[in-house]
Amino acid sequence: MTIVRQGGTVLGDSGLSLAEVRGVDNHEHRPEVEQAMAEGLGAAQRYSTSVRADMLYVAMPFQRPDMRGVIRVAMPLS
């Protein structure tokens, strides 16, 4: 699970330490993130260079008074 702030900054990831999260690439233009922000739900199947596997990603937006973004879950297609 990944928490992505509007603008693409990764705030947290269940598979990474906080130190590792700071080095993660911006996720603003990931297809599932863009689609979730625009349409309310986003999904994509693609190869992840991070985990070296074909993955399914599904994202949904969240909104708080001080922040917007998406919550994304990922699962290997294998």
mmCIF file of the N, C-alpha and C atoms, coordinates in Angstrom:
data_MODEL
# 
_entry.id   MODEL 
# 
loop_
_atom_site.group_PDB 
_atom_site.id 
_atom_site.type_symbol 
_atom_site.label_atom_id 
_atom_site.label_alt_id 
_atom_site.label_comp_id 
_atom_site.label_asym_id 
_atom_site.label_entity_id 
_atom_site.label_seq_id 
_atom_site.pdbx_PDB_ins_code 
_atom_site.Cartn_x 
_atom_site.Cartn_y 
_atom_site.Cartn_z 
_atom_site.occupancy 
_atom_site.B_iso_or_equiv 
_atom_site.pdbx_formal_charge 
_atom_site.auth_seq_id 
_atom_site.auth_comp_id 
_atom_site.auth_asym_id 
_atom_site.auth_atom_id 
_atom_site.pdbx_PDB_model_num 
ATOM 1   N N  . MET A 1 1  ? 0.855   -1.168  0.000   1.00 0.00 ? 1  MET A N  1 
ATOM 2   C CA . MET A 1 1  ? 0.000   0.000   0.000   1.00 0.00 ? 1  MET A CA 1 
ATOM 3   C C  . MET A 1 1  ? 0.900   1.230   0.000   1.00 0.00 ? 1  MET A C  1 
ATOM 4   N N  . THR A 1 2  ? 0.508   2.208   -0.810  1.00 0.00 ? 2  THR A N  1 
ATOM 5   C CA . THR A 1 2  ? 1.275   3.444   -0.928  1.00 0.00 ? 2  THR A CA 1 
ATOM 6   C C  . THR A 1 2  ? 0.334   4.627   -0.740  1.00 0.00 ? 2  THR A C  1 
ATOM 7   N N  . ILE A 1 3  ? 0.784   5.621   0.010   1.00 0.00 ? 3  ILE A N  1 
ATOM 8   C CA . ILE A 1 3  ? 0.043   6.862   0.189   1.00 0.00 ? 3  ILE A CA 1 
ATOM 9   C C  . ILE A 1 3  ? 0.788   7.941   -0.587  1.00 0.00 ? 3  ILE A C  1 
ATOM 10  N N  . VAL A 1 4  ? 0.060   8.561   -1.539  1.00 0.00 ? 4  VAL A N  1 
ATOM 11  C CA . VAL A 1 4  ? 0.661   9.552   -2.424  1.00 0.00 ? 4  VAL A CA 1 
ATOM 12  C C  . VAL A 1 4  ? -0.082  10.870  -2.280  1.00 0.00 ? 4  VAL A C  1 
ATOM 13  N N  . ARG A 1 5  ? 0.640   11.906  -1.941  1.00 0.00 ? 5  ARG A N  1 
ATOM 14  C CA . ARG A 1 5  ? 0.056   13.244  -1.810  1.00 0.00 ? 5  ARG A CA 1 
ATOM 15  C C  . ARG A 1 5  ? -0.166  13.848  -3.192  1.00 0.00 ? 5  ARG A C  1 
ATOM 16  N N  . GLN A 1 6  ? -1.206  14.715  -3.323  1.00 0.00 ? 6  GLN A N  1 
ATOM 17  C CA . GLN A 1 6  ? -1.402  15.426  -4.585  1.00 0.00 ? 6  GLN A CA 1 
ATOM 18  C C  . GLN A 1 6  ? -0.091  16.112  -4.954  1.00 0.00 ? 6  GLN A C  1 
ATOM 19  N N  . GLY A 1 7  ? 0.320   15.974  -6.187  1.00 0.00 ? 7  GLY A N  1 
ATOM 20  C CA . GLY A 1 7  ? 1.620   16.471  -6.614  1.00 0.00 ? 7  GLY A CA 1 
ATOM 21  C C  . GLY A 1 7  ? 2.638   15.355  -6.740  1.00 0.00 ? 7  GLY A C  1 
ATOM 22  N N  . GLY A 1 8  ? 2.281   14.156  -6.225  1.00 0.00 ? 8  GLY A N  1 
ATOM 23  C CA . GLY A 1 8  ? 3.106   12.980  -6.446  1.00 0.00 ? 8  GLY A CA 1 
ATOM 24  C C  . GLY A 1 8  ? 4.080   12.576  -5.369  1.00 0.00 ? 8  GLY A C  1 
ATOM 25  N N  . THR A 1 9  ? 4.202   13.342  -4.307  1.00 0.00 ? 9  THR A N  1 
ATOM 26  C CA . THR A 1 9  ? 5.121   12.972  -3.229  1.00 0.00 ? 9  THR A CA 1 
ATOM 27  C C  . THR A 1 9  ? 4.593   11.738  -2.503  1.00 0.00 ? 9  THR A C  1 
ATOM 28  N N  . VAL A 1 10 ? 5.434   10.726  -2.373  1.00 0.00 ? 10 VAL A N  1 
ATOM 29  C CA . VAL A 1 10 ? 5.052   9.522   -1.641  1.00 0.00 ? 10 VAL A CA 1 
ATOM 30  C C  . VAL A 1 10 ? 5.241   9.803   -0.154  1.00 0.00 ? 10 VAL A C  1 
ATOM 31  N N  . LEU A 1 11 ? 4.154   9.654   0.606   1.00 0.00 ? 11 LEU A N  1 
ATOM 32  C CA . LEU A 1 11 ? 4.194   9.906   2.046   1.00 0.00 ? 11 LEU A CA 1 
ATOM 33  C C  . LEU A 1 11 ? 4.473   8.642   2.844   1.00 0.00 ? 11 LEU A C  1 
ATOM 34  N N  . GLY A 1 12 ? 4.117   7.488   2.295   1.00 0.00 ? 12 GLY A N  1 
ATOM 35  C CA . GLY A 1 12 ? 4.336   6.235   3.004   1.00 0.00 ? 12 GLY A CA 1 
ATOM 36  C C  . GLY A 1 12 ? 4.132   5.060   2.081   1.00 0.00 ? 12 GLY A C  1 
ATOM 37  N N  . ASP A 1 13 ? 4.770   3.958   2.426   1.00 0.00 ? 13 ASP A N  1 
ATOM 38  C CA . ASP A 1 13 ? 4.637   2.722   1.653   1.00 0.00 ? 13 ASP A CA 1 
ATOM 39  C C  . ASP A 1 13 ? 4.837   1.566   2.618   1.00 0.00 ? 13 ASP A C  1 
ATOM 40  N N  . SER A 1 14 ? 3.923   0.616   2.579   1.00 0.00 ? 14 SER A N  1 
ATOM 41  C CA . SER A 1 14 ? 3.966   -0.497  3.525   1.00 0.00 ? 14 SER A CA 1 
ATOM 42  C C  . SER A 1 14 ? 5.188   -1.395  3.330   1.00 0.00 ? 14 SER A C  1 
ATOM 43  N N  . GLY A 1 15 ? 5.838   -1.304  2.176   1.00 0.00 ? 15 GLY A N  1 
ATOM 44  C CA . GLY A 1 15 ? 7.012   -2.132  1.920   1.00 0.00 ? 15 GLY A CA 1 
ATOM 45  C C  . GLY A 1 15 ? 8.330   -1.423  2.116   1.00 0.00 ? 15 GLY A C  1 
ATOM 46  N N  . LEU A 1 16 ? 8.291   -0.161  2.573   1.00 0.00 ? 16 LEU A N  1 
ATOM 47  C CA . LEU A 1 16 ? 9.510   0.629   2.700   1.00 0.00 ? 16 LEU A CA 1 
ATOM 48  C C  . LEU A 1 16 ? 9.614   1.280   4.072   1.00 0.00 ? 16 LEU A C  1 
ATOM 49  N N  . SER A 1 17 ? 10.835  1.495   4.503   1.00 0.00 ? 17 SER A N  1 
ATOM 50  C CA . SER A 1 17 ? 11.058  2.265   5.729   1.00 0.00 ? 17 SER A CA 1 
ATOM 51  C C  . SER A 1 17 ? 10.841  3.746   5.421   1.00 0.00 ? 17 SER A C  1 
ATOM 52  N N  . LEU A 1 18 ? 10.701  4.572   6.441   1.00 0.00 ? 18 LEU A N  1 
ATOM 53  C CA . LEU A 1 18 ? 10.537  6.010   6.223   1.00 0.00 ? 18 LEU A CA 1 
ATOM 54  C C  . LEU A 1 18 ? 11.747  6.591   5.503   1.00 0.00 ? 18 LEU A C  1 
ATOM 55  N N  . ALA A 1 19 ? 12.929  6.095   5.806   1.00 0.00 ? 19 ALA A N  1 
ATOM 56  C CA . ALA A 1 19 ? 14.131  6.572   5.131   1.00 0.00 ? 19 ALA A CA 1 
ATOM 57  C C  . ALA A 1 19 ? 14.078  6.216   3.644   1.00 0.00 ? 19 ALA A C  1 
ATOM 58  N N  . GLU A 1 20 ? 13.606  5.025   3.312   1.00 0.00 ? 20 GLU A N  1 
ATOM 59  C CA . GLU A 1 20 ? 13.501  4.610   1.911   1.00 0.00 ? 20 GLU A CA 1 
ATOM 60  C C  . GLU A 1 20 ? 12.433  5.406   1.174   1.00 0.00 ? 20 GLU A C  1 
ATOM 61  N N  . VAL A 1 21 ? 11.344  5.741   1.859   1.00 0.00 ? 21 VAL A N  1 
ATOM 62  C CA . VAL A 1 21 ? 10.261  6.513   1.244   1.00 0.00 ? 21 VAL A CA 1 
ATOM 63  C C  . VAL A 1 21 ? 10.786  7.857   0.755   1.00 0.00 ? 21 VAL A C  1 
ATOM 64  N N  . ARG A 1 22 ? 11.691  8.456   1.486   1.00 0.00 ? 22 ARG A N  1 
ATOM 65  C CA . ARG A 1 22 ? 12.234  9.767   1.098   1.00 0.00 ? 22 ARG A CA 1 
ATOM 66  C C  . ARG A 1 22 ? 12.952  9.719   -0.254  1.00 0.00 ? 22 ARG A C  1 
ATOM 67  N N  . GLY A 1 23 ? 13.424  8.552   -0.660  1.00 0.00 ? 23 GLY A N  1 
ATOM 68  C CA . GLY A 1 23 ? 14.141  8.424   -1.917  1.00 0.00 ? 23 GLY A CA 1 
ATOM 69  C C  . GLY A 1 23 ? 13.300  7.925   -3.077  1.00 0.00 ? 23 GLY A C  1 
ATOM 70  N N  . VAL A 1 24 ? 12.007  7.740   -2.859  1.00 0.00 ? 24 VAL A N  1 
ATOM 71  C CA . VAL A 1 24 ? 11.124  7.210   -3.897  1.00 0.00 ? 24 VAL A CA 1 
ATOM 72  C C  . VAL A 1 24 ? 10.827  8.292   -4.938  1.00 0.00 ? 24 VAL A C  1 
ATOM 73  N N  . ASP A 1 25 ? 10.774  7.884   -6.205  1.00 0.00 ? 25 ASP A N  1 
ATOM 74  C CA . ASP A 1 25 ? 10.436  8.804   -7.289  1.00 0.00 ? 25 ASP A CA 1 
ATOM 75  C C  . ASP A 1 25 ? 9.039   9.380   -7.099  1.00 0.00 ? 25 ASP A C  1 
ATOM 76  N N  . ASN A 1 26 ? 8.835   10.555  -7.660  1.00 0.00 ? 26 ASN A N  1 
ATOM 77  C CA . ASN A 1 26 ? 7.537   11.198  -7.658  1.00 0.00 ? 26 ASN A CA 1 
ATOM 78  C C  . ASN A 1 26 ? 6.543   10.323  -8.424  1.00 0.00 ? 26 ASN A C  1 
ATOM 79  N N  . HIS A 1 27 ? 5.341   10.170  -7.885  1.00 0.00 ? 27 HIS A N  1 
ATOM 80  C CA . HIS A 1 27 ? 4.325   9.290   -8.468  1.00 0.00 ? 27 HIS A CA 1 
ATOM 81  C C  . HIS A 1 27 ? 3.200   10.049  -9.182  1.00 0.00 ? 27 HIS A C  1 
ATOM 82  N N  . GLU A 1 28 ? 3.347   11.347  -9.362  1.00 0.00 ? 28 GLU A N  1 
ATOM 83  C CA . GLU A 1 28 ? 2.268   12.159  -9.920  1.00 0.00 ? 28 GLU A CA 1 
ATOM 84  C C  . GLU A 1 28 ? 1.778   11.655  -11.279 1.00 0.00 ? 28 GLU A C  1 
ATOM 85  N N  . HIS A 1 29 ? 2.672   11.160  -12.105 1.00 0.00 ? 29 HIS A N  1 
ATOM 86  C CA . HIS A 1 29 ? 2.283   10.766  -13.459 1.00 0.00 ? 29 HIS A CA 1 
ATOM 87  C C  . HIS A 1 29 ? 2.142   9.262   -13.636 1.00 0.00 ? 29 HIS A C  1 
ATOM 88  N N  . ARG A 1 30 ? 2.038   8.521   -12.542 1.00 0.00 ? 30 ARG A N  1 
ATOM 89  C CA . ARG A 1 30 ? 1.731   7.097   -12.655 1.00 0.00 ? 30 ARG A CA 1 
ATOM 90  C C  . ARG A 1 30 ? 0.288   6.994   -13.135 1.00 0.00 ? 30 ARG A C  1 
ATOM 91  N N  . PRO A 1 31 ? 0.013   6.117   -14.110 1.00 0.00 ? 31 PRO A N  1 
ATOM 92  C CA . PRO A 1 31 ? -1.332  6.087   -14.709 1.00 0.00 ? 31 PRO A CA 1 
ATOM 93  C C  . PRO A 1 31 ? -2.466  5.931   -13.708 1.00 0.00 ? 31 PRO A C  1 
ATOM 94  N N  . GLU A 1 32 ? -2.292  5.046   -12.741 1.00 0.00 ? 32 GLU A N  1 
ATOM 95  C CA . GLU A 1 32 ? -3.369  4.812   -11.771 1.00 0.00 ? 32 GLU A CA 1 
ATOM 96  C C  . GLU A 1 32 ? -3.571  6.007   -10.853 1.00 0.00 ? 32 GLU A C  1 
ATOM 97  N N  . VAL A 1 33 ? -2.517  6.744   -10.560 1.00 0.00 ? 33 VAL A N  1 
ATOM 98  C CA . VAL A 1 33 ? -2.615  7.938   -9.716  1.00 0.00 ? 33 VAL A CA 1 
ATOM 99  C C  . VAL A 1 33 ? -3.337  9.047   -10.475 1.00 0.00 ? 33 VAL A C  1 
ATOM 100 N N  . GLU A 1 34 ? -2.929  9.287   -11.712 1.00 0.00 ? 34 GLU A N  1 
ATOM 101 C CA . GLU A 1 34 ? -3.599  10.309  -12.525 1.00 0.00 ? 34 GLU A CA 1 
ATOM 102 C C  . GLU A 1 34 ? -5.079  9.996   -12.700 1.00 0.00 ? 34 GLU A C  1 
ATOM 103 N N  . GLN A 1 35 ? -5.387  8.743   -13.005 1.00 0.00 ? 35 GLN A N  1 
ATOM 104 C CA . GLN A 1 35 ? -6.775  8.348   -13.228 1.00 0.00 ? 35 GLN A CA 1 
ATOM 105 C C  . GLN A 1 35 ? -7.602  8.480   -11.947 1.00 0.00 ? 35 GLN A C  1 
ATOM 106 N N  . ALA A 1 36 ? -7.046  8.083   -10.818 1.00 0.00 ? 36 ALA A N  1 
ATOM 107 C CA . ALA A 1 36 ? -7.771  8.199   -9.546  1.00 0.00 ? 36 ALA A CA 1 
ATOM 108 C C  . ALA A 1 36 ? -8.071  9.651   -9.210  1.00 0.00 ? 36 ALA A C  1 
ATOM 109 N N  . MET A 1 37 ? -7.118  10.536  -9.433  1.00 0.00 ? 37 MET A N  1 
ATOM 110 C CA . MET A 1 37 ? -7.334  11.951  -9.130  1.00 0.00 ? 37 MET A CA 1 
ATOM 111 C C  . MET A 1 37 ? -8.390  12.559  -10.067 1.00 0.00 ? 37 MET A C  1 
ATOM 112 N N  . ALA A 1 38 ? -8.418  12.100  -11.314 1.00 0.00 ? 38 ALA A N  1 
ATOM 113 C CA . ALA A 1 38 ? -9.346  12.667  -12.297 1.00 0.00 ? 38 ALA A CA 1 
ATOM 114 C C  . ALA A 1 38 ? -10.738 12.036  -12.252 1.00 0.00 ? 38 ALA A C  1 
ATOM 115 N N  . GLU A 1 39 ? -10.791 10.715  -11.981 1.00 0.00 ? 39 GLU A N  1 
ATOM 116 C CA . GLU A 1 39 ? -12.053 9.995   -12.138 1.00 0.00 ? 39 GLU A CA 1 
ATOM 117 C C  . GLU A 1 39 ? -12.588 9.337   -10.867 1.00 0.00 ? 39 GLU A C  1 
ATOM 118 N N  . GLY A 1 40 ? -11.787 9.312   -9.806  1.00 0.00 ? 40 GLY A N  1 
ATOM 119 C CA . GLY A 1 40 ? -12.252 8.703   -8.566  1.00 0.00 ? 40 GLY A CA 1 
ATOM 120 C C  . GLY A 1 40 ? -11.783 7.280   -8.349  1.00 0.00 ? 40 GLY A C  1 
ATOM 121 N N  . LEU A 1 41 ? -11.248 6.647   -9.377  1.00 0.00 ? 41 LEU A N  1 
ATOM 122 C CA . LEU A 1 41 ? -10.689 5.297   -9.277  1.00 0.00 ? 41 LEU A CA 1 
ATOM 123 C C  . LEU A 1 41 ? -9.685  5.135   -10.408 1.00 0.00 ? 41 LEU A C  1 
ATOM 124 N N  . GLY A 1 42 ? -8.540  4.566   -10.096 1.00 0.00 ? 42 GLY A N  1 
ATOM 125 C CA . GLY A 1 42 ? -7.537  4.339   -11.126 1.00 0.00 ? 42 GLY A CA 1 
ATOM 126 C C  . GLY A 1 42 ? -6.990  2.933   -11.034 1.00 0.00 ? 42 GLY A C  1 
ATOM 127 N N  . ALA A 1 43 ? -6.662  2.363   -12.189 1.00 0.00 ? 43 ALA A N  1 
ATOM 128 C CA . ALA A 1 43 ? -6.080  1.018   -12.221 1.00 0.00 ? 43 ALA A CA 1 
ATOM 129 C C  . ALA A 1 43 ? -5.103  0.931   -13.380 1.00 0.00 ? 43 ALA A C  1 
ATOM 130 N N  . ALA A 1 44 ? -4.053  0.135   -13.187 1.00 0.00 ? 44 ALA A N  1 
ATOM 131 C CA . ALA A 1 44 ? -3.067  -0.069  -14.245 1.00 0.00 ? 44 ALA A CA 1 
ATOM 132 C C  . ALA A 1 44 ? -2.355  -1.389  -14.016 1.00 0.00 ? 44 ALA A C  1 
ATOM 133 N N  . GLN A 1 45 ? -1.973  -2.012  -15.115 1.00 0.00 ? 45 GLN A N  1 
ATOM 134 C CA . GLN A 1 45 ? -1.113  -3.189  -15.082 1.00 0.00 ? 45 GLN A CA 1 
ATOM 135 C C  . GLN A 1 45 ? 0.165   -2.791  -15.796 1.00 0.00 ? 45 GLN A C  1 
ATOM 136 N N  . ARG A 1 46 ? 1.316   -2.966  -15.108 1.00 0.00 ? 46 ARG A N  1 
ATOM 137 C CA . ARG A 1 46 ? 2.582   -2.629  -15.729 1.00 0.00 ? 46 ARG A CA 1 
ATOM 138 C C  . ARG A 1 46 ? 3.732   -3.253  -14.976 1.00 0.00 ? 46 ARG A C  1 
ATOM 139 N N  . TYR A 1 47 ? 4.884   -3.219  -15.599 1.00 0.00 ? 47 TYR A N  1 
ATOM 140 C CA . TYR A 1 47 ? 6.096   -3.757  -14.992 1.00 0.00 ? 47 TYR A CA 1 
ATOM 141 C C  . TYR A 1 47 ? 6.637   -2.748  -13.991 1.00 0.00 ? 47 TYR A C  1 
ATOM 142 N N  . SER A 1 48 ? 6.989   -3.225  -12.811 1.00 0.00 ? 48 SER A N  1 
ATOM 143 C CA . SER A 1 48 ? 7.605   -2.391  -11.791 1.00 0.00 ? 48 SER A CA 1 
ATOM 144 C C  . SER A 1 48 ? 9.099   -2.631  -11.775 1.00 0.00 ? 48 SER A C  1 
ATOM 145 N N  . THR A 1 49 ? 9.852   -1.581  -12.043 1.00 0.00 ? 49 THR A N  1 
ATOM 146 C CA . THR A 1 49 ? 11.313  -1.713  -11.961 1.00 0.00 ? 49 THR A CA 1 
ATOM 147 C C  . THR A 1 49 ? 11.763  -1.824  -10.508 1.00 0.00 ? 49 THR A C  1 
ATOM 148 N N  . SER A 1 50 ? 10.957  -1.326  -9.579  1.00 0.00 ? 50 SER A N  1 
ATOM 149 C CA . SER A 1 50 ? 11.310  -1.388  -8.155  1.00 0.00 ? 50 SER A CA 1 
ATOM 150 C C  . SER A 1 50 ? 11.332  -2.823  -7.641  1.00 0.00 ? 50 SER A C  1 
ATOM 151 N N  . VAL A 1 51 ? 10.302  -3.591  -7.990  1.00 0.00 ? 51 VAL A N  1 
ATOM 152 C CA . VAL A 1 51 ? 10.214  -4.967  -7.491  1.00 0.00 ? 51 VAL A CA 1 
ATOM 153 C C  . VAL A 1 51 ? 10.474  -5.999  -8.585  1.00 0.00 ? 51 VAL A C  1 
ATOM 154 N N  . ARG A 1 52 ? 10.733  -5.496  -9.805  1.00 0.00 ? 52 ARG A N  1 
ATOM 155 C CA . ARG A 1 52 ? 11.066  -6.361  -10.950 1.00 0.00 ? 52 ARG A CA 1 
ATOM 156 C C  . ARG A 1 52 ? 10.011  -7.429  -11.199 1.00 0.00 ? 52 ARG A C  1 
ATOM 157 N N  . ALA A 1 53 ? 8.762   -6.968  -11.314 1.00 0.00 ? 53 ALA A N  1 
ATOM 158 C CA . ALA A 1 53 ? 7.651   -7.890  -11.559 1.00 0.00 ? 53 ALA A CA 1 
ATOM 159 C C  . ALA A 1 53 ? 6.513   -7.130  -12.227 1.00 0.00 ? 53 ALA A C  1 
ATOM 160 N N  . ASP A 1 54 ? 5.685   -7.869  -12.969 1.00 0.00 ? 54 ASP A N  1 
ATOM 161 C CA . ASP A 1 54 ? 4.455   -7.301  -13.510 1.00 0.00 ? 54 ASP A CA 1 
ATOM 162 C C  . ASP A 1 54 ? 3.473   -7.148  -12.358 1.00 0.00 ? 54 ASP A C  1 
ATOM 163 N N  . MET A 1 55 ? 2.875   -5.961  -12.253 1.00 0.00 ? 55 MET A N  1 
ATOM 164 C CA . MET A 1 55 ? 2.034   -5.643  -11.109 1.00 0.00 ? 55 MET A CA 1 
ATOM 165 C C  . MET A 1 55 ? 0.673   -5.115  -11.549 1.00 0.00 ? 55 MET A C  1 
ATOM 166 N N  . LEU A 1 56 ? -0.324  -5.292  -10.675 1.00 0.00 ? 56 LEU A N  1 
ATOM 167 C CA . LEU A 1 56 ? -1.625  -4.653  -10.801 1.00 0.00 ? 56 LEU A CA 1 
ATOM 168 C C  . LEU A 1 56 ? -1.691  -3.569  -9.728  1.00 0.00 ? 56 LEU A C  1 
ATOM 169 N N  . TYR A 1 57 ? -2.022  -2.356  -10.136 1.00 0.00 ? 57 TYR A N  1 
ATOM 170 C CA . TYR A 1 57 ? -2.151  -1.227  -9.217  1.00 0.00 ? 57 TYR A CA 1 
ATOM 171 C C  . TYR A 1 57 ? -3.588  -0.716  -9.258  1.00 0.00 ? 57 TYR A C  1 
ATOM 172 N N  . VAL A 1 58 ? -4.139  -0.412  -8.089  1.00 0.00 ? 58 VAL A N  1 
ATOM 173 C CA . VAL A 1 58 ? -5.461  0.203   -7.982  1.00 0.00 ? 58 VAL A CA 1 
ATOM 174 C C  . VAL A 1 58 ? -5.341  1.344   -6.980  1.00 0.00 ? 58 VAL A C  1 
ATOM 175 N N  . ALA A 1 59 ? -5.881  2.503   -7.367  1.00 0.00 ? 59 ALA A N  1 
ATOM 176 C CA . ALA A 1 59 ? -5.761  3.691   -6.518  1.00 0.00 ? 59 ALA A CA 1 
ATOM 177 C C  . ALA A 1 59 ? -7.115  4.370   -6.361  1.00 0.00 ? 59 ALA A C  1 
ATOM 178 N N  . MET A 1 60 ? -7.327  4.945   -5.179  1.00 0.00 ? 60 MET A N  1 
ATOM 179 C CA . MET A 1 60 ? -8.532  5.725   -4.883  1.00 0.00 ? 60 MET A CA 1 
ATOM 180 C C  . MET A 1 60 ? -8.117  7.015   -4.189  1.00 0.00 ? 60 MET A C  1 
ATOM 181 N N  . PRO A 1 61 ? -8.805  8.105   -4.487  1.00 0.00 ? 61 PRO A N  1 
ATOM 182 C CA . PRO A 1 61 ? -8.435  9.376   -3.865  1.00 0.00 ? 61 PRO A CA 1 
ATOM 183 C C  . PRO A 1 61 ? -8.885  9.471   -2.407  1.00 0.00 ? 61 PRO A C  1 
ATOM 184 N N  . PHE A 1 62 ? -8.192  10.328  -1.675  1.00 0.00 ? 62 PHE A N  1 
ATOM 185 C CA . PHE A 1 62 ? -8.620  10.709  -0.333  1.00 0.00 ? 62 PHE A CA 1 
ATOM 186 C C  . PHE A 1 62 ? -8.529  12.221  -0.239  1.00 0.00 ? 62 PHE A C  1 
ATOM 187 N N  . GLN A 1 63 ? -9.296  12.777  0.670   1.00 0.00 ? 63 GLN A N  1 
ATOM 188 C CA . GLN A 1 63 ? -9.247  14.214  0.900   1.00 0.00 ? 63 GLN A CA 1 
ATOM 189 C C  . GLN A 1 63 ? -9.406  14.494  2.375   1.00 0.00 ? 63 GLN A C  1 
ATOM 190 N N  . ARG A 1 64 ? -8.513  15.323  2.879   1.00 0.00 ? 64 ARG A N  1 
ATOM 191 C CA . ARG A 1 64 ? -8.584  15.830  4.245   1.00 0.00 ? 64 ARG A CA 1 
ATOM 192 C C  . ARG A 1 64 ? -8.639  17.349  4.149   1.00 0.00 ? 64 ARG A C  1 
ATOM 193 N N  . PRO A 1 65 ? -8.944  18.037  5.221   1.00 0.00 ? 65 PRO A N  1 
ATOM 194 C CA . PRO A 1 65 ? -8.980  19.507  5.140   1.00 0.00 ? 65 PRO A CA 1 
ATOM 195 C C  . PRO A 1 65 ? -7.653  20.114  4.683   1.00 0.00 ? 65 PRO A C  1 
ATOM 196 N N  . ASP A 1 66 ? -6.545  19.459  5.017   1.00 0.00 ? 66 ASP A N  1 
ATOM 197 C CA . ASP A 1 66 ? -5.232  20.014  4.704   1.00 0.00 ? 66 ASP A CA 1 
ATOM 198 C C  . ASP A 1 66 ? -4.500  19.303  3.561   1.00 0.00 ? 66 ASP A C  1 
ATOM 199 N N  . MET A 1 67 ? -5.114  18.289  2.947   1.00 0.00 ? 67 MET A N  1 
ATOM 200 C CA . MET A 1 67 ? -4.378  17.506  1.965   1.00 0.00 ? 67 MET A CA 1 
ATOM 201 C C  . MET A 1 67 ? -5.305  16.654  1.106   1.00 0.00 ? 67 MET A C  1 
ATOM 202 N N  . ARG A 1 68 ? -4.901  16.476  -0.146  1.00 0.00 ? 68 ARG A N  1 
ATOM 203 C CA . ARG A 1 68 ? -5.542  15.522  -1.062  1.00 0.00 ? 68 ARG A CA 1 
ATOM 204 C C  . ARG A 1 68 ? -4.470  14.559  -1.547  1.00 0.00 ? 68 ARG A C  1 
ATOM 205 N N  . GLY A 1 69 ? -4.913  13.407  -2.039  1.00 0.00 ? 69 GLY A N  1 
ATOM 206 C CA . GLY A 1 69 ? -3.974  12.448  -2.592  1.00 0.00 ? 69 GLY A CA 1 
ATOM 207 C C  . GLY A 1 69 ? -4.671  11.152  -2.935  1.00 0.00 ? 69 GLY A C  1 
ATOM 208 N N  . VAL A 1 70 ? -3.889  10.082  -3.057  1.00 0.00 ? 70 VAL A N  1 
ATOM 209 C CA . VAL A 1 70 ? -4.456  8.772   -3.347  1.00 0.00 ? 70 VAL A CA 1 
ATOM 210 C C  . VAL A 1 70 ? -3.841  7.712   -2.441  1.00 0.00 ? 70 VAL A C  1 
ATOM 211 N N  . ILE A 1 71 ? -4.626  6.697   -2.190  1.00 0.00 ? 71 ILE A N  1 
ATOM 212 C CA . ILE A 1 71 ? -4.164  5.480   -1.550  1.00 0.00 ? 71 ILE A CA 1 
ATOM 213 C C  . ILE A 1 71 ? -4.100  4.445   -2.663  1.00 0.00 ? 71 ILE A C  1 
ATOM 214 N N  . ARG A 1 72 ? -2.944  3.790   -2.797  1.00 0.00 ? 72 ARG A N  1 
ATOM 215 C CA . ARG A 1 72 ? -2.761  2.815   -3.866  1.00 0.00 ? 72 ARG A CA 1 
ATOM 216 C C  . ARG A 1 72 ? -2.364  1.470   -3.289  1.00 0.00 ? 72 ARG A C  1 
ATOM 217 N N  . VAL A 1 73 ? -2.963  0.435   -3.837  1.00 0.00 ? 73 VAL A N  1 
ATOM 218 C CA . VAL A 1 73 ? -2.565  -0.927  -3.476  1.00 0.00 ? 73 VAL A CA 1 
ATOM 219 C C  . VAL A 1 73 ? -1.969  -1.567  -4.720  1.00 0.00 ? 73 VAL A C  1 
ATOM 220 N N  . ALA A 1 74 ? -1.052  -2.516  -4.487  1.00 0.00 ? 74 ALA A N  1 
ATOM 221 C CA . ALA A 1 74 ? -0.374  -3.183  -5.590  1.00 0.00 ? 74 ALA A CA 1 
ATOM 222 C C  . ALA A 1 74 ? -0.283  -4.673  -5.284  1.00 0.00 ? 74 ALA A C  1 
ATOM 223 N N  . MET A 1 75 ? -0.327  -5.451  -6.368  1.00 0.00 ? 75 MET A N  1 
ATOM 224 C CA . MET A 1 75 ? -0.246  -6.893  -6.228  1.00 0.00 ? 75 MET A CA 1 
ATOM 225 C C  . MET A 1 75 ? 0.474   -7.462  -7.456  1.00 0.00 ? 75 MET A C  1 
ATOM 226 N N  . PRO A 1 76 ? 1.405   -8.400  -7.238  1.00 0.00 ? 76 PRO A N  1 
ATOM 227 C CA . PRO A 1 76 ? 2.064   -9.025  -8.392  1.00 0.00 ? 76 PRO A CA 1 
ATOM 228 C C  . PRO A 1 76 ? 1.037   -9.805  -9.228  1.00 0.00 ? 76 PRO A C  1 
ATOM 229 N N  . LEU A 1 77 ? 1.160   -9.727  -10.528 1.00 0.00 ? 77 LEU A N  1 
ATOM 230 C CA . LEU A 1 77 ? 0.242   -10.455 -11.408 1.00 0.00 ? 77 LEU A CA 1 
ATOM 231 C C  . LEU A 1 77 ? 0.492   -11.961 -11.371 1.00 0.00 ? 77 LEU A C  1 
ATOM 232 N N  . SER A 1 78 ? 1.651   -12.361 -10.889 1.00 0.00 ? 78 SER A N  1 
ATOM 233 C CA . SER A 1 78 ? 1.929   -13.792 -10.790 1.00 0.00 ? 78 SER A CA 1 
ATOM 234 C C  . SER A 1 78 ? 1.033   -14.458 -9.752  1.00 0.00 ? 78 SER A C  1 
# 
